[in-house]
Amino acid sequence: METESLVIRQARIIDPSRDLDQVGDILIGNGEILATGSLGSDSIPDGTRVIDGTGLVVAPGFIDLHCHLREPGFEYKETIAAGSRAGAKGGFTTLCAMPNTDPPIDNAAVVEFIQQKARQDSKVRILPIGCVTKGRKGYELSEMEELASAGVACFSDDGDPVFDANLMKLALTYSSDLGLAISNHCQDKSLSCNGVMAEGPVATHLGLDGIPAAAEEAMIARDIALAESTGGRLHVAHLSTAGSVPLVREAKDRGLSVTAEVCPHHLTVTDQWVLGGKGASASVAGSLAYDTSTKVYPPLRSLNDVEALIKGLADGVIDCIATDHAPHDLTSKQVTYQDAAFGISVLETALGSLMQLVHESKLSMVALVDRLTLGPAKILGESYKELATLQPGTTADIVIFDPEHEWTVDTSQFESKGKNTPLDGTKLKGRVVATIVGGTIVYDGPGLQFQAEKGRA
Amino acid sequence: MSLSRTIDTPEIEEALAAGTTIRKHVLDLDDFSREEIHDVMNSARSMKEVLGRDIKKVPALRGKVVVTLFYEASTRTRISFEEAGKVLSADVINMSASGSSTEKGESLLNTGLTIQAMGVDTIVIRHPHSGAPYLLAQELDTVNIINAGDGLHAHPTQALLDIYTVQDRLGGLEGKKIVIVGDVLHSRVARSDIWGFAKMGAKVVLSGPTTLMPPDLLLASNSIIQSTIGSLVEFDSDLDQAIEGADVVMALRLQQERQNAGFLPSLREYIRRWQVTDERLSRANPGALVMHPGPMNEGIEISNSIAHGGNSVIEDQVTNGVAVRMALLYHVTTGPTQLD
């Protein structure tokens, strides 16, 4: 495919795959990265468009291991087209789509439908995730090899756990020659029962059924034991409790093939937000309490959990950040807290909210980029590492962002059909300026400044 | 400050107008100050006087429309709101989920918007989901909302009538020991009572099976409890010990389904350990009040002789409930636009 030549000048280039963090230029052409570093004028072909990168960060495009694009089946909540625009706006160049669609992604035909839809409608790469079990029902293994051959990124019954321990054991064993991870939504439903938010003082005060941390930790512990006995590849989806971090740390210390992801909201938002004050240390339920946009699985938890997760992410115990972008229609959220659907629309706020951790010096910028790029790529497998580097000669999937840009979240401006986020109206600092997939600019945001084209000034 | 709508005696008008905080909704007790609770108590006293008259009717809410919107069964709360509204001359319309468009799948929000469009002034709502009154308060513009019990969350009017009852009998709550026995975990009454009693200076001790206590209610790290009521609630699973020197003993309804859900080994064991009996009550202070929010399971959480014995103020609670609800309906429904 013919794509234009672009050069980004004087940007801060962060490439965790090469331990690179320096100010320089990056030249893109033919869909590939051609060169990085200090590029002299003579190394830039005529006709190349020039982007002024001063004050901006250039990094490999973000890879989201976990999002819900809702198509097929729930197009009133999200579509591949809208979800991919939202992803591009959020700096994501690759989105892994969870299979809790209708029909679920449990056979090659559905995989091919999504791939076809993606070619037609999507601006970013879409990698379908295949179900672990047929119909995502938790009784029989899906045809995992057929799914793998069709190109799924990994396996998951997300939205539900693989609840039966023996079936999880068999899934880890059966898939061990396929090279793909099993991403489990770790929730022991006999412990989470009817819970709608994290167990704790806020849940007690609001009279909402609590979900204990043990509902997650018990299943992670189970899955680690199964990964150990089978040698399978376990990936823990949306890890959310302080107690889960040492479980994963210890599994890694023992050399098991266990990885984990954490979501932006679990790193930045607490259960206090359910009281309606956007996290202000309110002790009474204001009239805005029971904000259903805070209802998500796993639930928002305490400050103690948030701090442990940030530390686990900074330490590398948690491998990557995944959004668990879960868009919903308004009607699914304009009901009582108990009736509201679980999920937050995350793609467009992810970077802005995560940059808070960098601004507060809790996470380095390089680590943040790593956990959004190389971290998830490693979990997907060797062949995906090309999407997480700025190495010359590789595919030009790139994000350009302004770490200092302050903006106010306005869901009416969302590309996603899901406007469900507790961050609506909050101020974030850090915003995507442009997203490039295969050398083509797929999102061109505020702050993108072209200089005169080289040779045509 | 003057009221454009008057009750027919100057004393009542004066009592209602004095120092009253104007609020649009009653959703929970957690945003009531001690002063505001005192104001409600004073108003309720005037209202109780009205209830004692031969002709129980004052024109305070004439021309106002109150809807009671009940998604759960109720005897005393619904009837007492209806009576309260009618004594104040409001037009009261009762609506229950069964027989309404809810059965056709109409959402709570759309039902609320429909009622608002009919020009209703106040909705009194009971709903099995915690926070349902907040949804209406957030989405409706002109209607006042009173929470008549939402899920496990709150039952603020019950707590206010309980405070009224204790105050009326014991002269105040400061320093009094109040023991609440039973299924605190699933009780909105307990949640609101703990809040209200502690706020008014009482010492609250919970007793019952540990499986039926919200664990974090008792944690020292519970900043919500700490910062709002300034003291920790105590828990003692041994009722015989907890009841020592109590001024008030409140038994909570034990729903029999809790046994099936595994919270209890058997009703028999519950009765043995936590039924409020004559023998246990003898350990409390002489003249201790026995309360129950109703409906009672006599013979389970409370013995028959206690429920109807000399210490019981259970029927007082019901009477006072009408007075307290009159006060709240009046405050909320007349609203700030009626005052200058």
Contacts between the chains, C-beta under 8 A, distances in Angstrom:
chain1	res1	chain2	res2	distance
A	199	B	215	7.7
A	199	B	216	7.1
A	200	B	216	5.3
A	201	B	216	4.8
A	201	B	217	7.7
A	201	B	219	7.2
A	201	B	221	7.7
A	201	B	222	4.4
A	201	B	223	6.9
A	201	B	224	4.8
A	201	B	225	7.0
A	202	B	224	6.9
A	203	B	216	7.8
A	204	B	191	7.8
A	204	B	214	4.2
A	204	B	216	5.3
A	204	B	217	5.4
A	204	B	222	7.9
A	205	B	30	7.4
A	205	B	191	7.7
A	205	B	224	5.1
A	206	B	130	5.9
A	206	B	131	6.5
A	206	B	153	5.8
A	207	B	130	3.9
A	207	B	131	7.8
A	207	B	150	7.2
A	207	B	151	5.2
A	207	B	152	3.6
A	207	B	153	2.9
A	207	B	154	6.6
A	207	B	188	6.0
A	207	B	191	6.1
A	208	B	130	5.3
A	208	B	131	7.3
A	208	B	151	7.7
A	208	B	152	7.5
A	208	B	153	7.5
A	209	B	152	7.6
A	281	B	223	7.5
A	283	B	30	7.8
A	283	B	223	6.8
A	283	B	224	5.1
A	283	B	227	4.3
A	283	B	228	4.7
A	284	B	28	7.6
A	284	B	30	4.1
A	284	B	31	4.9
A	284	B	228	6.3
A	285	B	27	7.5
A	285	B	28	5.8
A	285	B	30	5.8
A	285	B	31	7.6
A	285	B	134	7.6
A	286	B	31	7.6
A	287	B	25	6.9
A	287	B	27	6.8
A	287	B	134	6.7
A	287	B	137	5.5
A	287	B	138	6.7
A	288	B	134	7.8
A	288	B	138	6.6
A	289	B	131	6.6
A	289	B	134	5.5
A	290	B	130	7.4
A	290	B	131	3.4
A	290	B	134	4.8
A	290	B	135	6.9
A	331	B	107	7.7
A	334	B	107	7.6
A	334	B	109	5.5
A	334	B	135	7.7
A	334	B	139	7.3
A	335	B	107	6.3
A	335	B	108	6.8
A	335	B	109	7.0
A	335	B	135	7.2
A	336	B	108	6.6
A	336	B	127	7.2
A	336	B	129	3.8
A	336	B	130	7.6
A	336	B	131	5.7
A	336	B	132	4.9
A	336	B	135	5.8
A	337	B	129	7.0
A	337	B	130	6.7
A	337	B	131	4.9
A	338	B	129	4.3
A	338	B	130	6.8
A	338	B	131	7.8
A	338	B	151	7.1
A	339	B	129	6.6
